[in-house]
């Protein structure tokens, strides 16, 4: 069932959050007049989650997964690490619009008892707290310090806030996660293995996946150490108790939609008529650009530039991660073009094949936000960080077994094992908008030196966090630019 993407009044009313004055506001007189108003409003907020999950700009482009294709689509300032407040800086307004929607819902729902359906109220609260935690987690991974806006804005009195320390933002993220968990588990029909019928919304397992992800960031980037690693492992156990399982065939990781995918925990939904906005159009080959290629049928392509851009190719470095020809993930990750004459050609990404319709192929695959393989590899990473080599290798081998590349037989010193886990994440989660965050986490954890590891960062001192736009700064005198810019 398609998730409705509803244009709610608050999407305009709160779009000036953190500015001096909003252009308009939403009040209880114009919305939230009945219990029935909350479900569609919550559904509308999910459109923001989907948009952020679909963005390769923050999750991939600063990393080492791609090089430009025939139609260069990588943002030059971003991919070349030439960021400045006036070049490639990020606008955090969309996140605060989404956060503002969460704040308003949380504020207004309190006076409604949901007498006939108390479980509905708890579920809505559980999802909303999870969404706000997800939005703030996205923000702090991109910008580091960010303003903590937690109150609903219903008039022109918009507070001007300073950027809060990363540790304070993380405390709020964990607080929202625990509030979400409390609401889910207090439902009279609660069960760990209950998912929305589509997996396109937060469930108990989805919140636990977010908890694990955020705790791993806190452990390595914010210095939380063993306490955070152990909390992450406890969250992983809750995810596994939900009944999710690895697909036997790696092809199905992307090919099977979230609703029917046993591996997916939380998924961003796409339809054909939204294919032109799916980030995978940058990976898909424009058919005209592979004319004369012998193995063109094995390359994911579309005729219309609305659905294919030939924008990104797999980088040589990423290609080298797949060192075993036996790796079952290869044919569902990339294809190297072959021509009758001349050298071997471009390496095309085929992980997001879309759907072949009568008139053309469209990039309409669902995008996993969290899937079990991601959680298993985070477990391996946590165990390795805690010095539990045996468990780390056991988790790592679960992924290697499905890939058909055999058990890990390398050295088990901390750096070597953690580097192997990072490489395995690169193979397994390639083109899933996670690579940059992985690189920052392993850099902060001491496994790699990102300034020597990422080709486009070598010889540069560009900060790992993003600058905020001059426009953002100009709207709030209490804001200061990200350190290093």
C-alpha positions, 0 to 999 in steps of 0.5 A: 500500500502506497504511503500517502504524502500529505502536504500538511499546513504545518509544512508552511507554518513551521518552515521558518523555524529558527528564523526571526519571525515565521511567515505564518503559523498554525494554531489549534483553531486551524488543525488538530480539532479531533483525534482523527487529525493526527494520523494523516499529519504523522503520515505527512512527516514521513515524507521528510524522512524519505527525502533524507534517506534518499539523499546521497549528498550527505551519506555518500558524495564526500566518501570514496564510492563514486567517480563522475560518469559521462554526465558529471552529477557529483557536487564538485564542492562536496565530492572534492572537499572544497566546502566553504560557507559560500560553496557547497554549504548545507541548509539545515532548514528542511530538518527543522521544518520536519522537527517543527512538525514533530514538536507540534504533533507532540504538543497538540496530542496531549489533550486528546485522550483517544478513549476508544483507541489508546493504543493508537495514541501510543503508537503515534507518539512512539513513531513521532518521538522516533522521527524526531530522534532520526531527524536530530541524528541526521543533523548532528552527523552532518553538522555536529553542533546544532540548535535543540528546538523542542517546543511547538511554534504556534505563533510569531514568538520563535526563539533564537537558539544557539548551537548545542554541543554534540553530547547534548544533542545525543542526550536528546536523541537517546531521550526521544528514543527511550520515549518512543520505546516506552510508548510502543512497549506500553501498548496492550497489544505490543509484540517485538515482531509487529511491524507496520504492514509496509515497513515504511514507518517506525516500529519497535524494531526500527527504533532499536535499529536507530538506537544501535546506529546512534549509540555506535556514533556516540561511542566512537565520535563522541567518546562514549566508549564501552557504555555506548557499545554495550547499549548498541549491542543490547539494541541489536538483540532487540532488533534480532528478536523482532524476527527479521532475517537475512535474504538467502539471495543478495539480489533480493536486498533491493529487488524485493520491496520493504513490505515483503522483504524479511531483511528490511527493518525500516524502508523509504518508499518509492513509486513509478511516478516518483522515479525521477526523484530517486537518487538512483537515477544518477547511477542508472545508465542513459541507454544512448551512452552505452551504445556499442557495449557488448554486455549492455543488457546487463547494465541497468539503463533507461532511454529517458534522461528523466530516469537515467543520468549516467551521473556516477560510476563506481570508483576504482577504490570501491571496485577493489573492495570486491577482491574475490570473484566468487562474491555473490554480491558482484552481479547485483552491485556493479557491471564492467562494460565490455566493448569489441575493441579498446580497454575495459570500460566504465564500471556501472552500478546496478544495485538499484535496478528499478522496474522495467515497464513497457515504455522504459525502466524507472528508478523506483526501488524502495531504499532501505534505511535499516536492514539486518545486514547493517545491524549485524556488521554494526555488531561486529564493529562493536564487539571488535571495539570492545576487544571481543574478537571471537564474537566480532568474527562470528558476526562478520562471517554471517555476512561473508557466508551469504556473499560466498567469500568464506570465513574471515582468516585475516589477522585479529589485531584491532586495526586489521579486524576493524579495517576488514569490517569497514571494507565489508560494510563497503561491499555489503552496503555499497550505494545505500547512502551510509559510506561517509558516516562509516568513514567518519565513525572509523576515523574517530575510532582510530581505525583509519586516517580519513585524510589519507584514506579518502582520495579526494581528502588527501592533502586537505584539511577540510573539516568533516562536519559541514558548514551552514549556509550564510543564509542560515547564519543571517537569520539568527545572530546567535549562530556561529559557523561550523568550526574550521570554516 
